[in-house]
Amino acid sequence: MRCRRVKIFINILLINILVRNIVERKADIDRWKRVNDKILVYGRRKVGKSFFIKNFTQWDEFFFVKRDGGILDTRNFREISYDTLKDLILRNRDAIIVIDEFHRLGGDFLDFLHAYSDSLGKIRLITSTLWLSRKILAEDSPLLGIFKEFKMGLIDERDILRYTFKHLKDVEAVNAAVYLREPWLIPIFNSYESTINNMARVLVEHKNTIERLIGEVFREEERELKKTYFAILSAIGMGKMKSSEISSILYSKKVIPKDDPSIIQSYIKTLISIGILKKITVINKKYDLLTHSSPILDLYFYLDGKYGFSEVDIPMQEVKAVMKERIPFHIEDFFRELLSKIYGLKVGKIIEKEYDVDIVLYSFKKVKMIGEVKWRRKIGVHETRKINEVMSKYDCEKLLITQDKKGISDDLDKDINILDINDLRKLIK
């Protein structure tokens, strides 16, 4: 009897842990409702593609292609041949069929899908390789016009905030949300530690996981192509956010034959398309800024560029110092994307000689909202006056984002709205 009770307790504990670690991806579910019968799901590794399809969408058959080309029928616990898979696809037009890591079947499978496109039923293809994403997005792709693309990135800012507000308190709920948009970090995040300590520990103890996460994306790339991609990511991690700056770094390292930003544009476009990089428009200039979509990857490449993190071990204290240095930038980026999705506006920045505007939301080149992020408890008179001075230059809605509006001096202009943690809770509801 006692043994049975222990088993029941363990099962309940495991179920609670599982439920605790599941984030309901409402934004992705809403997007999924607008797709058609033939869907190509793609994105970087470990963003939750397979988990999302298995747990939040309908399907009848789920096949997983192994590295050696073997095909696992996960519903019936068996391995099938390639010919059997093709036969099942053609015979079961009413069934919803999922094929995970389908790129491992080779180019012949793409030709098969193209040849029998009119006879195909409901098919979901999942991939995370860079070369195939580039091939599928090309104009001569055999899948172009047949499959609807469904790009999966990190967890939506609204969804992760709803999750962290349930499990963490106030400031830590927001700090953690910035990084827990990476689904694989959620099970190893310790709620009893600060976000800085958690992420420093992850970087040190799970460095190999982060390296594999990127390495897997480039697995099928040629050696020289892979070298160029990594050099671009490393340059951005070192703070070179303009394509002209990146090309100069790559030329100095003899990665590209001349210092010409046009040489790396196709690489950047591909990295953006799969969700590794993203662009921030500088609306008062004629260029965009490039940044890592994932804060944990930004930290990794920043550490690698500064200390050679990929090749040598870095003390935990040094990693924590880097975390403290980079977290304000990550929080700023988080709020920029969050507000963009809440208000349905494009994101940008304004860069002037004397100042930068952290958050610019615009539509049809017209600025609708500007925002400043001061993520701390108290903001003094000197800072509020500087905020007033900058924001007074713009005729639009103005926003100051901080931890607690009670900690702001009375000097702040009345036309500047304040968004603190309590407001944030209400906003995401």
Secondary structure by P-SEA (a helix, b strand, c coil): caaaaaaaaaaaaaaaaaaaacccaaaaaaaaaacccbbbbbbcccccaaaaaaccccccbbbbbccccccccccccccccaaaaaaaaaaccccbbbbcccccccaaaaaaaaaacccccbbbbbbccaaaaaaaacccccccccbbbbbbccccaaaaaaaaaacccaaaaaaaaaccccccccccccccccaaaaaaaaaaaaaaaaaaaaaaaaccccaaaaaaaaaaaaaaaaccccaaaaaaaaaaaccccccccccaaaaaaaaaaaccbbbbbcccccbbbbbbccaaaaaaaaaaaacccccccccaaaaaaaaaacaaaaaaaaaaaaaaaaacccccccccccccccbbbbccccccccccccccccccaaaaaaaaaaaaacccbbbbbccccccccccccccbbbbcaaaaaaaac
